[in-house]
């Protein structure tokens, strides 16, 4: 039986990605403006990040549906 649209494959993140497991709070730049969010999924060389909604990022939230893909090298952990 086929499972259309539901691929459940394990992706092993790169060495840089191992520092950013799911649920890690991170900061990064989008169009030279600092943004923050939570890692929701790890890919090989990048992470899917759910943006933190703020007063100054409404346009980005609308354009991206609140989710962006960011290379691990551009992420920094928030402590």
PDB file of N, CA, C and O in Angstrom:
ATOM      1  N   UNK A   1       0.836  -1.173   0.000  1.00  0.00           N
ATOM      2  CA  UNK A   1       0.000   0.000   0.000  1.00  0.00           C
ATOM      3  C   UNK A   1       0.885   1.242   0.000  1.00  0.00           C
ATOM      4  O   UNK A   1       1.814   1.345   0.801  1.00  0.00           O
ATOM      5  N   UNK A   2       0.601   2.175  -0.888  1.00  0.00           N
ATOM      6  CA  UNK A   2       1.403   3.387  -1.023  1.00  0.00           C
ATOM      7  C   UNK A   2       1.014   4.425   0.027  1.00  0.00           C
ATOM      8  O   UNK A   2      -0.137   4.505   0.456  1.00  0.00           O
ATOM      9  N   UNK A   3       2.004   5.212   0.424  1.00  0.00           N
ATOM     10  CA  UNK A   3       1.741   6.319   1.343  1.00  0.00           C
ATOM     11  C   UNK A   3       2.143   7.610   0.642  1.00  0.00           C
ATOM     12  O   UNK A   3       3.232   8.138   0.871  1.00  0.00           O
ATOM     13  N   UNK A   4       1.274   8.107  -0.200  1.00  0.00           N
ATOM     14  CA  UNK A   4       1.566   9.282  -1.005  1.00  0.00           C
ATOM     15  C   UNK A   4       1.772  10.515  -0.144  1.00  0.00           C
ATOM     16  O   UNK A   4       0.962  10.818   0.732  1.00  0.00           O
ATOM     17  N   UNK A   5       2.867  11.224  -0.401  1.00  0.00           N
ATOM     18  CA  UNK A   5       3.150  12.457   0.305  1.00  0.00           C
ATOM     19  C   UNK A   5       3.636  12.284   1.731  1.00  0.00           C
ATOM     20  O   UNK A   5       3.831  13.271   2.440  1.00  0.00           O
ATOM     21  N   UNK A   6       3.834  11.064   2.158  1.00  0.00           N
ATOM     22  CA  UNK A   6       4.277  10.852   3.541  1.00  0.00           C
ATOM     23  C   UNK A   6       5.567  10.039   3.523  1.00  0.00           C
ATOM     24  O   UNK A   6       5.564   8.826   3.730  1.00  0.00           O
ATOM     25  N   UNK A   7       6.650  10.728   3.275  1.00  0.00           N
ATOM     26  CA  UNK A   7       7.946  10.069   3.276  1.00  0.00           C
ATOM     27  C   UNK A   7       8.582  10.280   4.641  1.00  0.00           C
ATOM     28  O   UNK A   7       8.785  11.416   5.069  1.00  0.00           O
ATOM     29  N   UNK A   8       8.886   9.218   5.301  1.00  0.00           N
ATOM     30  CA  UNK A   8       9.484   9.306   6.634  1.00  0.00           C
ATOM     31  C   UNK A   8      10.905   8.765   6.556  1.00  0.00           C
ATOM     32  O   UNK A   8      11.182   7.627   6.936  1.00  0.00           O
ATOM     33  N   UNK A   9      11.808   9.624   6.046  1.00  0.00           N
ATOM     34  CA  UNK A   9      13.196   9.202   5.919  1.00  0.00           C
ATOM     35  C   UNK A   9      14.029   9.905   6.977  1.00  0.00           C
ATOM     36  O   UNK A   9      13.778  11.061   7.319  1.00  0.00           O
ATOM     37  N   UNK A  10      15.009   9.204   7.482  1.00  0.00           N
ATOM     38  CA  UNK A  10      15.903   9.771   8.489  1.00  0.00           C
ATOM     39  C   UNK A  10      17.008  10.540   7.784  1.00  0.00           C
ATOM     40  O   UNK A  10      17.655  10.020   6.876  1.00  0.00           O
ATOM     41  N   UNK A  11      17.218  11.766   8.200  1.00  0.00           N
ATOM     42  CA  UNK A  11      18.285  12.596   7.637  1.00  0.00           C
ATOM     43  C   UNK A  11      19.339  12.793   8.704  1.00  0.00           C
ATOM     44  O   UNK A  11      19.048  13.270   9.801  1.00  0.00           O
ATOM     45  N   UNK A  12      20.566  12.422   8.377  1.00  0.00           N
ATOM     46  CA  UNK A  12      21.678  12.582   9.304  1.00  0.00           C
ATOM     47  C   UNK A  12      22.306  13.951   9.067  1.00  0.00           C
ATOM     48  O   UNK A  12      22.888  14.175   8.006  1.00  0.00           O
ATOM     49  N   UNK A  13      22.205  14.883  10.037  1.00  0.00           N
ATOM     50  CA  UNK A  13      22.770  16.219   9.829  1.00  0.00           C
ATOM     51  C   UNK A  13      24.293  16.193   9.783  1.00  0.00           C
ATOM     52  O   UNK A  13      24.933  15.277  10.299  1.00  0.00           O
ATOM     53  N   UNK A  14      24.853  17.213   9.155  1.00  0.00           N
ATOM     54  CA  UNK A  14      26.310  17.350   9.080  1.00  0.00           C
ATOM     55  C   UNK A  14      26.866  17.603  10.478  1.00  0.00           C
ATOM     56  O   UNK A  14      26.109  17.755  11.436  1.00  0.00           O
ATOM     57  N   UNK A  15      28.191  17.648  10.587  1.00  0.00           N
ATOM     58  CA  UNK A  15      28.837  17.921  11.880  1.00  0.00           C
ATOM     59  C   UNK A  15      28.367  19.251  12.447  1.00  0.00           C
ATOM     60  O   UNK A  15      28.111  19.357  13.646  1.00  0.00           O
ATOM     61  N   UNK A  16      28.251  20.269  11.596  1.00  0.00           N
ATOM     62  CA  UNK A  16      27.779  21.579  12.063  1.00  0.00           C
ATOM     63  C   UNK A  16      26.351  21.485  12.585  1.00  0.00           C
ATOM     64  O   UNK A  16      25.992  22.185  13.532  1.00  0.00           O
ATOM     65  N   UNK A  17      25.547  20.642  11.989  1.00  0.00           N
ATOM     66  CA  UNK A  17      24.148  20.507  12.379  1.00  0.00           C
ATOM     67  C   UNK A  17      23.933  19.794  13.695  1.00  0.00           C
ATOM     68  O   UNK A  17      22.885  19.953  14.321  1.00  0.00           O
ATOM     69  N   UNK A  18      24.905  19.012  14.123  1.00  0.00           N
ATOM     70  CA  UNK A  18      24.745  18.270  15.372  1.00  0.00           C
ATOM     71  C   UNK A  18      24.684  19.200  16.585  1.00  0.00           C
ATOM     72  O   UNK A  18      24.254  18.781  17.659  1.00  0.00           O
ATOM     73  N   UNK A  19      25.112  20.463  16.424  1.00  0.00           N
ATOM     74  CA  UNK A  19      25.041  21.447  17.506  1.00  0.00           C
ATOM     75  C   UNK A  19      23.646  22.061  17.640  1.00  0.00           C
ATOM     76  O   UNK A  19      23.373  22.783  18.599  1.00  0.00           O
ATOM     77  N   UNK A  20      22.752  21.770  16.665  1.00  0.00           N
ATOM     78  CA  UNK A  20      21.439  22.401  16.628  1.00  0.00           C
ATOM     79  C   UNK A  20      20.311  21.370  16.536  1.00  0.00           C
ATOM     80  O   UNK A  20      19.618  21.301  15.521  1.00  0.00           O
ATOM     81  N   UNK A  21      20.125  20.571  17.587  1.00  0.00           N
ATOM     82  CA  UNK A  21      19.035  19.593  17.553  1.00  0.00           C
ATOM     83  C   UNK A  21      17.665  20.287  17.558  1.00  0.00           C
ATOM     84  O   UNK A  21      17.566  21.482  17.837  1.00  0.00           O
ATOM     85  N   UNK A  22      16.628  19.531  17.250  1.00  0.00           N
ATOM     86  CA  UNK A  22      15.262  20.054  17.256  1.00  0.00           C
ATOM     87  C   UNK A  22      14.958  20.662  18.622  1.00  0.00           C
ATOM     88  O   UNK A  22      15.381  20.135  19.650  1.00  0.00           O
ATOM     89  N   UNK A  23      14.232  21.760  18.626  1.00  0.00           N
ATOM     90  CA  UNK A  23      13.839  22.540  19.805  1.00  0.00           C
ATOM     91  C   UNK A  23      14.935  23.468  20.319  1.00  0.00           C
ATOM     92  O   UNK A  23      14.789  24.035  21.402  1.00  0.00           O
ATOM     93  N   UNK A  24      16.029  23.641  19.575  1.00  0.00           N
ATOM     94  CA  UNK A  24      17.081  24.577  19.956  1.00  0.00           C
ATOM     95  C   UNK A  24      16.654  25.987  19.564  1.00  0.00           C
ATOM     96  O   UNK A  24      16.217  26.205  18.434  1.00  0.00           O
ATOM     97  N   UNK A  25      16.774  26.944  20.476  1.00  0.00           N
ATOM     98  CA  UNK A  25      16.458  28.342  20.194  1.00  0.00           C
ATOM     99  C   UNK A  25      17.686  28.975  19.557  1.00  0.00           C
ATOM    100  O   UNK A  25      18.780  28.909  20.116  1.00  0.00           O
ATOM    101  N   UNK A  26      17.509  29.593  18.383  1.00  0.00           N
ATOM    102  CA  UNK A  26      18.643  30.100  17.611  1.00  0.00           C
ATOM    103  C   UNK A  26      18.403  31.535  17.155  1.00  0.00           C
ATOM    104  O   UNK A  26      17.277  32.034  17.162  1.00  0.00           O
ATOM    105  N   UNK A  27      19.495  32.179  16.759  1.00  0.00           N
ATOM    106  CA  UNK A  27      19.440  33.499  16.143  1.00  0.00           C
ATOM    107  C   UNK A  27      20.210  33.440  14.826  1.00  0.00           C
ATOM    108  O   UNK A  27      21.127  32.634  14.665  1.00  0.00           O
ATOM    109  N   UNK A  28      19.822  34.313  13.877  1.00  0.00           N
ATOM    110  CA  UNK A  28      20.417  34.324  12.540  1.00  0.00           C
ATOM    111  C   UNK A  28      19.995  35.612  11.850  1.00  0.00           C
ATOM    112  O   UNK A  28      19.147  36.340  12.366  1.00  0.00           O
ATOM    113  N   UNK A  29      20.578  35.903  10.690  1.00  0.00           N
ATOM    114  CA  UNK A  29      20.240  37.099   9.925  1.00  0.00           C
ATOM    115  C   UNK A  29      19.422  36.726   8.696  1.00  0.00           C
ATOM    116  O   UNK A  29      19.714  35.743   8.015  1.00  0.00           O
ATOM    117  N   UNK A  30      18.380  37.534   8.417  1.00  0.00           N
ATOM    118  CA  UNK A  30      17.611  37.430   7.181  1.00  0.00           C
ATOM    119  C   UNK A  30      17.541  38.840   6.620  1.00  0.00           C
ATOM    120  O   UNK A  30      17.015  39.741   7.273  1.00  0.00           O
ATOM    121  N   UNK A  31      18.068  39.043   5.411  1.00  0.00           N
ATOM    122  CA  UNK A  31      18.145  40.370   4.800  1.00  0.00           C
ATOM    123  C   UNK A  31      18.838  41.360   5.741  1.00  0.00           C
ATOM    124  O   UNK A  31      18.392  42.497   5.897  1.00  0.00           O
ATOM    125  N   UNK A  32      19.917  40.921   6.356  1.00  0.00           N
ATOM    126  CA  UNK A  32      20.746  41.728   7.269  1.00  0.00           C
ATOM    127  C   UNK A  32      20.013  42.193   8.524  1.00  0.00           C
ATOM    128  O   UNK A  32      20.451  43.137   9.180  1.00  0.00           O
ATOM    129  N   UNK A  33      18.907  41.544   8.862  1.00  0.00           N
ATOM    130  CA  UNK A  33      18.178  41.864  10.093  1.00  0.00           C
ATOM    131  C   UNK A  33      18.185  40.638  10.997  1.00  0.00           C
ATOM    132  O   UNK A  33      17.878  39.537  10.540  1.00  0.00           O
ATOM    133  N   UNK A  34      18.528  40.809  12.271  1.00  0.00           N
ATOM    134  CA  UNK A  34      18.559  39.654  13.175  1.00  0.00           C
ATOM    135  C   UNK A  34      17.159  39.081  13.416  1.00  0.00           C
ATOM    136  O   UNK A  34      16.188  39.817  13.595  1.00  0.00           O
ATOM    137  N   UNK A  35      17.085  37.766  13.415  1.00  0.00           N
ATOM    138  CA  UNK A  35      15.843  37.040  13.666  1.00  0.00           C
ATOM    139  C   UNK A  35      16.130  35.945  14.686  1.00  0.00           C
ATOM    140  O   UNK A  35      17.281  35.548  14.872  1.00  0.00           O
ATOM    141  N   UNK A  36      15.098  35.467  15.334  1.00  0.00           N
ATOM    142  CA  UNK A  36      15.230  34.343  16.255  1.00  0.00           C
ATOM    143  C   UNK A  36      14.140  33.331  15.952  1.00  0.00           C
ATOM    144  O   UNK A  36      13.125  33.653  15.335  1.00  0.00           O
ATOM    145  N   UNK A  37      14.370  32.092  16.400  1.00  0.00           N
ATOM    146  CA  UNK A  37      13.382  31.049  16.187  1.00  0.00           C
ATOM    147  C   UNK A  37      13.806  29.742  16.823  1.00  0.00           C
ATOM    148  O   UNK A  37      14.822  29.657  17.511  1.00  0.00           O
ATOM    149  N   UNK A  38      12.989  28.716  16.569  1.00  0.00           N
ATOM    150  CA  UNK A  38      13.202  27.385  17.126  1.00  0.00           C
ATOM    151  C   UNK A  38      13.418  26.403  15.977  1.00  0.00           C
ATOM    152  O   UNK A  38      12.642  26.386  15.021  1.00  0.00           O
ATOM    153  N   UNK A  39      14.464  25.589  16.063  1.00  0.00           N
ATOM    154  CA  UNK A  39      14.702  24.551  15.064  1.00  0.00           C
ATOM    155  C   UNK A  39      13.574  23.525  15.167  1.00  0.00           C
ATOM    156  O   UNK A  39      13.331  22.963  16.235  1.00  0.00           O
ATOM    157  N   UNK A  40      12.884  23.285  14.044  1.00  0.00           N
ATOM    158  CA  UNK A  40      11.789  22.311  14.041  1.00  0.00           C
ATOM    159  C   UNK A  40      12.150  21.032  13.302  1.00  0.00           C
ATOM    160  O   UNK A  40      11.551  19.983  13.540  1.00  0.00           O
ATOM    161  N   UNK A  41      13.140  21.117  12.394  1.00  0.00           N
ATOM    162  CA  UNK A  41      13.571  19.921  11.663  1.00  0.00           C
ATOM    163  C   UNK A  41      14.998  20.121  11.190  1.00  0.00           C
ATOM    164  O   UNK A  41      15.384  21.215  10.777  1.00  0.00           O
ATOM    165  N   UNK A  42      15.777  19.051  11.254  1.00  0.00           N
ATOM    166  CA  UNK A  42      17.151  19.099  10.769  1.00  0.00           C
ATOM    167  C   UNK A  42      17.227  18.486   9.375  1.00  0.00           C
ATOM    168  O   UNK A  42      16.630  17.442   9.111  1.00  0.00           O
ATOM    169  N   UNK A  43      17.963  19.142   8.494  1.00  0.00           N
ATOM    170  CA  UNK A  43      18.275  18.616   7.180  1.00  0.00           C
ATOM    171  C   UNK A  43      19.771  18.342   7.146  1.00  0.00           C
ATOM    172  O   UNK A  43      20.443  18.510   8.163  1.00  0.00           O
ATOM    173  N   UNK A  44      20.306  17.929   6.013  1.00  0.00           N
ATOM    174  CA  UNK A  44      21.724  17.599   5.933  1.00  0.00           C
ATOM    175  C   UNK A  44      22.618  18.798   6.264  1.00  0.00           C
ATOM    176  O   UNK A  44      23.473  18.706   7.144  1.00  0.00           O
ATOM    177  N   UNK A  45      22.424  19.921   5.563  1.00  0.00           N
ATOM    178  CA  UNK A  45      23.286  21.093   5.742  1.00  0.00           C
ATOM    179  C   UNK A  45      22.556  22.325   6.259  1.00  0.00           C
ATOM    180  O   UNK A  45      23.152  23.397   6.369  1.00  0.00           O
ATOM    181  N   UNK A  46      21.276  22.183   6.576  1.00  0.00           N
ATOM    182  CA  UNK A  46      20.497  23.324   7.046  1.00  0.00           C
ATOM    183  C   UNK A  46      19.377  22.853   7.967  1.00  0.00           C
ATOM    184  O   UNK A  46      19.123  21.658   8.117  1.00  0.00           O
ATOM    185  N   UNK A  47      18.718  23.835   8.576  1.00  0.00           N
ATOM    186  CA  UNK A  47      17.638  23.525   9.505  1.00  0.00           C
ATOM    187  C   UNK A  47      16.387  24.295   9.098  1.00  0.00           C
ATOM    188  O   UNK A  47      16.472  25.393   8.549  1.00  0.00           O
ATOM    189  N   UNK A  48      15.239  23.713   9.370  1.00  0.00           N
ATOM    190  CA  UNK A  48      13.977  24.413   9.209  1.00  0.00           C
ATOM    191  C   UNK A  48      13.688  25.062  10.553  1.00  0.00           C
ATOM    192  O   UNK A  48      13.630  24.387  11.581  1.00  0.00           O
ATOM    193  N   UNK A  49      13.508  26.375  10.535  1.00  0.00           N
ATOM    194  CA  UNK A  49      13.351  27.155  11.759  1.00  0.00           C
ATOM    195  C   UNK A  49      11.998  27.865  11.746  1.00  0.00           C
ATOM    196  O   UNK A  49      11.640  28.529  10.773  1.00  0.00           O
ATOM    197  N   UNK A  50      11.258  27.713  12.840  1.00  0.00           N
ATOM    198  CA  UNK A  50      10.005  28.439  13.021  1.00  0.00           C
ATOM    199  C   UNK A  50      10.349  29.774  13.672  1.00  0.00           C
ATOM    200  O   UNK A  50      10.898  29.816  14.773  1.00  0.00           O
ATOM    201  N   UNK A  51      10.022  30.860  12.982  1.00  0.00           N
ATOM    202  CA  UNK A  51      10.375  32.201  13.452  1.00  0.00           C
ATOM    203  C   UNK A  51       9.604  32.588  14.706  1.00  0.00           C
ATOM    204  O   UNK A  51       8.447  32.209  14.890  1.00  0.00           O
ATOM    205  N   UNK A  52      10.277  33.355  15.566  1.00  0.00           N
ATOM    206  CA  UNK A  52       9.605  33.986  16.692  1.00  0.00           C
ATOM    207  C   UNK A  52       8.906  35.228  16.140  1.00  0.00           C
ATOM    208  O   UNK A  52       9.539  36.050  15.478  1.00  0.00           O
ATOM    209  N   UNK A  53       7.624  35.367  16.405  1.00  0.00           N
ATOM    210  CA  UNK A  53       6.890  36.519  15.900  1.00  0.00           C
ATOM    211  C   UNK A  53       7.181  37.747  16.755  1.00  0.00           C
ATOM    212  O   UNK A  53       7.087  37.712  17.982  1.00  0.00           O
ATOM    213  N   UNK A  54       7.540  38.847  16.063  1.00  0.00           N
ATOM    214  CA  UNK A  54       7.843  40.111  16.734  1.00  0.00           C
ATOM    215  C   UNK A  54       7.156  41.240  15.972  1.00  0.00           C
ATOM    216  O   UNK A  54       6.642  41.040  14.871  1.00  0.00           O
ATOM    217  N   UNK A  55       7.156  42.411  16.566  1.00  0.00           N
ATOM    218  CA  UNK A  55       6.538  43.573  15.927  1.00  0.00           C
ATOM    219  C   UNK A  55       7.216  43.930  14.610  1.00  0.00           C
ATOM    220  O   UNK A  55       6.548  44.322  13.653  1.00  0.00           O
ATOM    221  N   UNK A  56       8.544  43.797  14.557  1.00  0.00           N
ATOM    222  CA  UNK A  56       9.300  44.249  13.391  1.00  0.00           C
ATOM    223  C   UNK A  56       9.503  43.204  12.296  1.00  0.00           C
ATOM    224  O   UNK A  56      10.171  43.498  11.305  1.00  0.00           O
ATOM    225  N   UNK A  57       8.954  41.996  12.432  1.00  0.00           N
ATOM    226  CA  UNK A  57       9.153  41.000  11.377  1.00  0.00           C
ATOM    227  C   UNK A  57       7.831  40.503  10.779  1.00  0.00           C
ATOM    228  O   UNK A  57       7.771  39.387  10.263  1.00  0.00           O
ATOM    229  N   UNK A  58       6.795  41.305  10.843  1.00  0.00           N
ATOM    230  CA  UNK A  58       5.489  40.919  10.309  1.00  0.00           C
ATOM    231  C   UNK A  58       5.524  40.587   8.828  1.00  0.00           C
ATOM    232  O   UNK A  58       4.886  39.631   8.388  1.00  0.00           O
ATOM    233  N   UNK A  59       6.270  41.376   8.051  1.00  0.00           N
ATOM    234  CA  UNK A  59       6.366  41.138   6.612  1.00  0.00           C
ATOM    235  C   UNK A  59       7.030  39.787   6.323  1.00  0.00           C
ATOM    236  O   UNK A  59       6.552  39.028   5.480  1.00  0.00           O
ATOM    237  N   UNK A  60       8.114  39.493   7.012  1.00  0.00           N
ATOM    238  CA  UNK A  60       8.805  38.210   6.843  1.00  0.00           C
ATOM    239  C   UNK A  60       7.908  37.051   7.259  1.00  0.00           C
ATOM    240  O   UNK A  60       7.888  36.014   6.596  1.00  0.00           O
ATOM    241  N   UNK A  61       7.168  37.218   8.346  1.00  0.00           N
ATOM    242  CA  UNK A  61       6.256  36.167   8.810  1.00  0.00           C
ATOM    243  C   UNK A  61       5.211  35.857   7.735  1.00  0.00           C
ATOM    244  O   UNK A  61       4.889  34.694   7.493  1.00  0.00           O
ATOM    245  N   UNK A  62       4.689  36.899   7.096  1.00  0.00           N
ATOM    246  CA  UNK A  62       3.678  36.717   6.054  1.00  0.00           C
ATOM    247  C   UNK A  62       4.277  36.054   4.819  1.00  0.00           C
ATOM    248  O   UNK A  62       3.688  35.121   4.273  1.00  0.00           O
ATOM    249  N   UNK A  63       5.432  36.520   4.376  1.00  0.00           N
ATOM    250  CA  UNK A  63       6.069  35.995   3.175  1.00  0.00           C
ATOM    251  C   UNK A  63       6.511  34.545   3.329  1.00  0.00           C
ATOM    252  O   UNK A  63       6.451  33.774   2.371  1.00  0.00           O
ATOM    253  N   UNK A  64       6.952  34.169   4.523  1.00  0.00           N
ATOM    254  CA  UNK A  64       7.535  32.841   4.720  1.00  0.00           C
ATOM    255  C   UNK A  64       6.614  31.883   5.470  1.00  0.00           C
ATOM    256  O   UNK A  64       6.997  30.746   5.746  1.00  0.00           O
ATOM    257  N   UNK A  65       5.413  32.326   5.799  1.00  0.00           N
ATOM    258  CA  UNK A  65       4.500  31.538   6.633  1.00  0.00           C
ATOM    259  C   UNK A  65       5.134  31.184   7.975  1.00  0.00           C
ATOM    260  O   UNK A  65       4.780  30.178   8.591  1.00  0.00           O
ATOM    261  N   UNK A  66       6.068  32.010   8.421  1.00  0.00           N
ATOM    262  CA  UNK A  66       6.687  31.827   9.731  1.00  0.00           C
ATOM    263  C   UNK A  66       7.749  30.752   9.788  1.00  0.00           C
ATOM    264  O   UNK A  66       8.188  30.366  10.872  1.00  0.00           O
ATOM    265  N   UNK A  67       8.174  30.256   8.611  1.00  0.00           N
ATOM    266  CA  UNK A  67       9.174  29.176   8.578  1.00  0.00           C
ATOM    267  C   UNK A  67      10.245  29.519   7.546  1.00  0.00           C
ATOM    268  O   UNK A  67       9.933  29.938   6.431  1.00  0.00           O
ATOM    269  N   UNK A  68      11.513  29.337   7.927  1.00  0.00           N
ATOM    270  CA  UNK A  68      12.621  29.562   6.999  1.00  0.00           C
ATOM    271  C   UNK A  68      13.599  28.390   7.055  1.00  0.00           C
ATOM    272  O   UNK A  68      13.675  27.667   8.049  1.00  0.00           O
ATOM    273  N   UNK A  69      14.338  28.224   5.969  1.00  0.00           N
ATOM    274  CA  UNK A  69      15.405  27.218   5.913  1.00  0.00           C
ATOM    275  C   UNK A  69      16.722  27.974   5.969  1.00  0.00           C
ATOM    276  O   UNK A  69      16.991  28.832   5.128  1.00  0.00           O
ATOM    277  N   UNK A  70      17.552  27.648   6.974  1.00  0.00           N
ATOM    278  CA  UNK A  70      18.801  28.368   7.213  1.00  0.00           C
ATOM    279  C   UNK A  70      19.956  27.375   7.305  1.00  0.00           C
ATOM    280  O   UNK A  70      19.841  26.341   7.962  1.00  0.00           O
ATOM    281  N   UNK A  71      21.060  27.692   6.649  1.00  0.00           N
ATOM    282  CA  UNK A  71      22.267  26.873   6.727  1.00  0.00           C
ATOM    283  C   UNK A  71      22.785  26.876   8.156  1.00  0.00           C
ATOM    284  O   UNK A  71      22.753  27.910   8.825  1.00  0.00           O
ATOM    285  N   UNK A  72      23.260  25.732   8.631  1.00  0.00           N
ATOM    286  CA  UNK A  72      23.775  25.636   9.999  1.00  0.00           C
ATOM    287  C   UNK A  72      24.875  26.646  10.284  1.00  0.00           C
ATOM    288  O   UNK A  72      24.986  27.128  11.412  1.00  0.00           O
ATOM    289  N   UNK A  73      25.689  26.979   9.289  1.00  0.00           N
ATOM    290  CA  UNK A  73      26.788  27.916   9.493  1.00  0.00           C
ATOM    291  C   UNK A  73      26.303  29.319   9.830  1.00  0.00           C
ATOM    292  O   UNK A  73      27.074  30.126  10.350  1.00  0.00           O
ATOM    293  N   UNK A  74      25.042  29.625   9.544  1.00  0.00           N
ATOM    294  CA  UNK A  74      24.490  30.948   9.828  1.00  0.00           C
ATOM    295  C   UNK A  74      23.755  31.004  11.158  1.00  0.00           C
ATOM    296  O   UNK A  74      23.291  32.071  11.561  1.00  0.00           O
ATOM    297  N   UNK A  75      23.643  29.880  11.839  1.00  0.00           N
ATOM    298  CA  UNK A  75      22.910  29.824  13.105  1.00  0.00           C
ATOM    299  C   UNK A  75      23.830  30.017  14.304  1.00  0.00           C
ATOM    300  O   UNK A  75      25.000  29.636  14.282  1.00  0.00           O
ATOM    301  N   UNK A  76      23.272  30.615  15.344  1.00  0.00           N
ATOM    302  CA  UNK A  76      23.954  30.719  16.644  1.00  0.00           C
ATOM    303  C   UNK A  76      22.931  30.353  17.708  1.00  0.00           C
ATOM    304  O   UNK A  76      21.771  30.760  17.636  1.00  0.00           O
ATOM    305  N   UNK A  77      23.368  29.585  18.690  1.00  0.00           N
ATOM    306  CA  UNK A  77      22.478  29.207  19.794  1.00  0.00           C
ATOM    307  C   UNK A  77      22.203  30.398  20.693  1.00  0.00           C
ATOM    308  O   UNK A  77      23.078  31.232  20.930  1.00  0.00           O
ATOM    309  N   UNK A  78      20.978  30.466  21.190  1.00  0.00           N
ATOM    310  CA  UNK A  78      20.613  31.438  22.212  1.00  0.00           C
ATOM    311  C   UNK A  78      20.603  30.685  23.518  1.00  0.00           C
ATOM    312  O   UNK A  78      19.955  29.643  23.621  1.00  0.00           O
ATOM    313  N   UNK A  79      21.295  31.175  24.509  1.00  0.00           N
ATOM    314  CA  UNK A  79      21.387  30.456  25.787  1.00  0.00           C
ATOM    315  C   UNK A  79      20.317  30.870  26.725  1.00  0.00           C
ATOM    316  O   UNK A  79      20.248  30.364  27.845  1.00  0.00           O
TER     317      UNK A  79
END
